[in-house]
Amino acid sequence: MKRLRILALAPDANPESISTSLVCYRHAEALAQLHCVTLVIRSGNERAVSRAQAPFQAVEAISHPWLDRIVAWSLRRLFKNNRHNRAVTPFLYPFAIAFEWRAWRRLRNRIKAGHFDVVLRLSPINTVMPSAFSFLMRNSSIPLVVGPINGGLPWPVGFSQADSQRAWIDKLRNLYRFLPFARSAYRRGAAIIAGSSKTYAEFPAYREKLFFVPENGVSSSLCAGSSRTPQPDDRLQLIFLGALVPYKACDLALRAAAPFLQNGLAHFTVAGDGPERNRLEELTRSLGIGEGVSFCGMLSHADAMHRLQAADVLVFPSVREFGGGVVFEALAVGAVPIVADFGGPGDIVRPDVGYKVRLTTENDVVAQIQKVLQELVHDRNVLNRLRRQGMSYARQQLTWEAKAQNTTRVLHWVLGQGPKPELLPSRQ
């Protein structure tokens, strides 16, 4: 495989952060194991990237101090550090353009001189944050690849866990197409990588250069561990791992597991913390399952993985999940996932490794999960088969290394160095 010279635009990449910042870093790091990667980041992430000592060819830290101070102050004072606020994205739009302009000013001579084979814009991940780089590079022969991009997952109707007060914002989302660079970014790009089937479906006009590579990945070291081997008379070990916020729908998981907890056939670990914890603890008391549920609070990642590895089943019916990194981790360590057939988890879980339930109504989701648990409680052979197949699936297809390999196939195709890869979502 030819090593490519990649200029990776990933302003948010940070190995010490969470969510998309960590996702971007892990992807860039995996690519750097295969290619000569010059990583372009915000100056605020430079120290963390340096401490990680990944094998990047170079790291370019872009600084615009007064803009950075405005963003930091606004996030702290106006948005109360709540990056889930839907108003954050439009607010950050001009600052994202400013970052790319500064990056272009610094790197344009090297780009024009052919120091790079391809420019890969890794972040921002959100589709409504298009890139100005395609316009800035319009006179360059170097191709631009955008992605993986994600976003635009609607709030499901009829679920109290969904944020109905925010649902109206979804109707305004398509207005981004009228913002500067929104259309040119994807029209001029040599390839677009979608991180979800929902995002893939948004670009029907670009199917000839559109590919699907999941947003998340999992460390190969996590796939190397041994999993728990349950005995026929063991209680089924269930776990929910994530923030205790309404849309994660831990309440549906507890309601579904209640009959098995009441009869002593299962134990449920709730790992995570958040504003829903008191309500969830009250729910366990009202259902009479308090003795069968353990609330662990917030855990370090290492402790969370230890709990996950000790579990048989991850019950994770989140009603709005973009990537679902915890589902990747569950498959890697041998916890069979039960997820909602919606968003990122629905893209990843297959019948041979786990279960997907339809988002119909709350009561029906609870009934669907109960039916699955009933099977697993009484047939440990099914559980063990799914566990083995899930671990193999994660090891072969869901690692960061596998993600970097698929991205490489796209880049080689763009450069005329390989065939067009068949990277399609399982559902279109």
N, C-alpha and C positions, 0 to 999 in steps of 0.2 A: 504494500500500500504506500503510495507516494505521500510524503509529508507535505502538507500545505502550509502556506504562510497566511495565517488568518488574522485579520484585524477584528477583534470581538468587542462590540460596543455593549457594555453591560454596566451602566452607571450605578445600578443598585446592588451589584454583587458584593456580598459580605459573608465570609465564612462563620462569623460570630453572631449573625442575626438569625431571623426565622422567616418563614413564609417564602415569598417570591425572591427576596434578597438572597437567601440561602440556596434556593433552587437555581438561580442564575449562576451563583458561584460554583456550585457542584458541577453544573453542565460545562462551564468554562474550564474547570479543573480537569474534567475527564477528557475534554478535547485537547488540552495541553499535554496529556499523556501520549497523544497520537500525532500532534502537529506542532508547528512553531506558532504559538498564539501570543499576540500582543493584546493585552487586556486593557480596555479603556474604562476607567471608573471615576466616580466622584472623589475628590480629595478626602472627604470625610471617611471613606472606606479604605484608604491606603494603608493605615497601620494594621488593621485587621487582616487584610490580604497579605501584607508582608509577613506577619506572624505565622500565617498558614504555610508559607514556604512551598507553594505549589510551583511546578516547573514551567512557569510562563517565560516566553522569550523576553518579554518586557512588560512593565506595567506603567501605563500613562495615567496619571492622576490629574483630572481637570478641575481647576479651582476658579470659582468666581465668588470671592468672599462675601460681597454685599448681598448677592442673590441668595447664597447659602444661609446667611443670617435671616433674611426675610422668610425663607421657607421654614427654617427651624422655629422662628418666633411664631409664625402662623400655625404650624402644626401643633405647637405647644399651647398657644393661647386661644386660637380660634376653633381648632378641631379637637382640643384636649387630648392630643396624641392618639386619637381614634382614627387609624388609617382605613378602617372599614367604612367610614363615613363616605357615602357616594359622592359628596361634593368635593372630596379631596382630588379626584381624578381631573375634573375640569380645572380646578385651581392650579394643579401642577403642570398643565399642558404647556403654558409659555416657558416655564422653567426647563422642561424637557427639551424644547426647541433651542433654548439658549445653551444648554449643555452640548447639544450636537453641533451648534455653530462654533462654540469654542473648541470642541474636539476637531472639527474640520480645519479651523484656522491653524491648529498645531500640526496636524498630520497631512494636510493636503499635498505638500511637496513630496512626501514619501509615497502617498497614494498615486499621484501623477507620475512619479518616477518608477512605478511598478514594483515597489518593495513588498507588496502584498498580492496574493493570488485572489483573495475574496474578502469582502467585508460582511461580517455576520452580526446582525443587530439582535442581541439576546434579550435585552430589556430596554424599556418597560415591556412587561408581558401583555398588558391590557391592549386590546385591539383598538380602543379609542385614543390611543397615544401613538399615532403614526410617526414615521421618521422623516425628518427633513434631509437625511443623508442621500436619499435617492435623487432629490433635486440638486443638492450640492455636488453630487458625483456625475451629473448628467453628461459632462464632457469627458468622463473617464471611461476607459475600457474595462475597469475592474467591476465585476458583478457584485450586487448587493443581495443578500439573502435575509429575510425577516422571519424571526420566530425562534422557538415556539411562542405563539401568541394565544391568548385565552381571554375569556370574559364574556359578558352578555348573557349569563345564565339567568333566566327569569325566576321570579318567586312563584312557587306552585300555588295554585288556587285551592282554597278550602282547608288549609292547615293553619292551626293557631300558632304553630312554631314559625311560620313564615312572617316576614316583616311586611305586612300589608301597607303600612304607612310609607314604605319606601318603594312599593311596587310601581307607583305612578312614575318614578324616575326612569324605569325601564322603557316607558313609552317615548321618552325624550332622547334615548340613547342614540338612535340613528341620526340625530342631528350632527353627530361628529363628522359625518361624511361631507359636511359643508365647511369644515374647518380647514385652514391652510395645511397642505401636504397630505390630507387624509386619503385622497384618491391616487395621487401620484406615487405615494410610497409603495402601494401594492401594484399599481400598473407598471411602474418602472422596475420593480424588484425582479430579480432573475428567478427567485423561488420564494414561496410562502410556506412556512411550517406551522400548522395548526396544532395546538396542544390539547384539543378536545373535539369530539364529534360535533358539538354545538357550534364551535368556531369554524370548523371545516365546512359546515353547511352554510355559513354566511358568505362564502366566496365562490359561488357556482360559476361565475364568469372567468375564474382563474384556475379551473380544474386541471389544465394542462401543466401547471407549475405548482400545484398544491399538494402538500404531503401531510401526513399525520404522524406526529411523534409526541407521546404523552408529556405533559408538563413536568411531572415528577419523576423521580428515580429513587433507587435505594442503594446503599453502600454494599459492595460485594462482600465485605467482611461480615455484614449482618446475615448474609445468606450462608455463611460457613458454620454457624452454630448448630448444635443439635436441639431438637424440639422435645417437648414433653410427650411421653407415650402413655396415654390414659389406659387404665385397666377397666374391665367391664363393669366393676362395681364402684368405680370412682364417681364422685359428683362431677357433673359437667361444669367446667370452669369457664365462665363467661366474663368478658371484659368490654367496657366502653372506655375509649381513650381519646380525649380531646377537651377543648374548652367547654365549660358548662354554660352555654348560651342557648337561647331558644331554638335557633335553626339547626343545631346539631341533633336535636330530638332525642336526647337521652331518656326523656320521659316515655317515649314510645317503646324504647328498648326495655325499660324496667317493667312497663305494663305487660309486654309480651312474655317476659321471663317469669312473671309473678307466679303462675301455677306450679312451675318447676322449683322455684325457690320455696314456696309454701310446703311442698312435699319433700324437701330435702334432697331433690334430685340434681340440684345445681347450686352454684355459688356465683355471685355477680360482683366483680370489682369495678368500681368507677374511679378512673384515674384522670385527674384534671380538676380545675377549679374555675369559678366564674360566678356571675350574678344569679345563676339558676340553682346554685348548690342548696340553699335553704329550702327552696320549693321542692327539689328532688328528694331531699331528706324527709320532708313532710309526706311526700308521695309514698315513700317506702313504708312509713308508719301507717298511713291510711290503707295500704294494700296488705299490711300484716307481714311484710317481708324484711323487716329491719335486721333480723338476725342473719339473713342470707345475703346481705349487701354490705360491702366494705367501701367507704369513701376514703381515698388515699390523698386527696388534695393534689397540688401541683408537684410534679416529680421532675428530677433531672432527666435528660434524654436517656442516659444509661439505665437509670432505675425504671423508667417507663418501658424500655425494651426488655428488661428483665421480667417485668410483670406481664408483658405481652407474650413473651416466650413461654411463660408458665400457664398461659391460657389455652383453652381448646378452641374458643369461638370469639371473634370480634363482632359484637352487635353494634352496628354503626349506621342507623337509618337517617343520617343527616339529609334534610330536605333541600339543601342548596350547597353543594360542595364542588368547587372548581377542580382542584387537583386530587385531593384525598390522599396525601402522603402517608397517613397512618394505615391505609389499606395496602399500600405497597409493602410497608414494614410488617404488617400482619402476615401477608403471604410469605415474606422472606423467612420469618421465624416459625411458621407453622401454625398460626392461628387462623382458622377458617373464617373468612369474612361473610357477614350478612349485611348487605348494603341496599340503599334505595337505587333503583334503576334510573338514575338521573345524574347528570353531571359527570365529573371525573371518575368516581367509583364505578358508575355504570359502564363506563368505557373500558375499564380494566378487568373487572370480575367476569369470569366465564363460567359456564355450568360445570366444567371439570375441575374447578378450583374453589368455588364458593357459590353463594346464593344472591340473587337480586330480587327485590320485592317491588312491585309497581306502586307508584304514588297515586293511590286512588282516593281513599279517605283515611282519617286517622285510625278508626276502628278496624278497617280492612287491613291496613298495614300491620297493626298489632296482630290480627288473626293470621296473616301470611307468615309473620316471623314465628308465631307460636307453632304453626304447622312444621316449619323447618326445624325448630328446636325439638319438637316431638320426635322427629325422625332421628336426630342426632343423639338424643338421650337414649334411645332404644336400639340404635344400630351403630356401634363404635367402629365397625368395619368401614362404613361410609365416611365417618369422620377421619379415620386414619388414611383412607385413600385420597380424600380431598386434601388433607394436610401434605402428603408426600408430593402430590401433583402440583400443589400451589407453591411449594418450596422450589421445585424444579423449574416451574414457570418463572418465578421471580429471579432465580439464578441465571436463566438463559435470556430473558427478555426485558426485565424491569430494572436492571442495574444502571448506574450512571455510565458505566463502560458500554453497555448495550445501546444506551441512548446516544452516546457519542459516535458509536459505529453507524447508527442509522443517519445521524446528521451528516457524517462523513460521506455516506452514499449519496445524499442529496447534493453536497458540495462538489463531489466528483462529477456528478451528472451535469451540474451547472457549468462546470469548466470543460465539459466534453471529454472527460477522462474515465467515464464509466456509463453503464446502461441506466436508464431511468428506474429508480427503485419503486416497487409496489408497496407504498406505505399508506394504507387506507384505514380509516376507523372501522371497527367491527360492525358498527351500525351507522348508516348514512341516511 
